[in-house]
Amino acid sequence: MVVNALGKAKLQHLYELADVYHSENIDKLTDDLIRECQIETGYFDNIAAAQYLIPTHWDIGKVYKRLITAVCEKQDKTSIDTLIEVYNSWISRKIEDFNSSLYYENPDYLYESYRKGEVL
């Protein structure tokens, strides 16, 4: 998993410089991170199995951002620890199953499902 390959220190660094990195070319930035962190090519093809419209990486990022922000605010947790926790949790696999409806659900519903540990 990319979040784990980057590690907490690199994630913290990226988070602290997000206001700078947001204007960078996303493809160049990711290529640099892949090389720097020696992230190996893997196989994760949730798109081939999708039967419906596939969200962009920006769209899926917004879903994660809202969930991570909610967890931080409602559970008084830090951003990077929560990011790692959410991406390693059961809900990440459910959100990225584009044949399910979970990706499209209300942010409060996603948070409550995450908190309970199951889809409500």
Summary of the structure (lengths in Angstrom):
residues: 120
radius of gyration: 14.9
end to end distance: 26.0
largest distance: 39.9
contacts: 274
relative contact order: 0.14
helix: 64%
strand: 0%
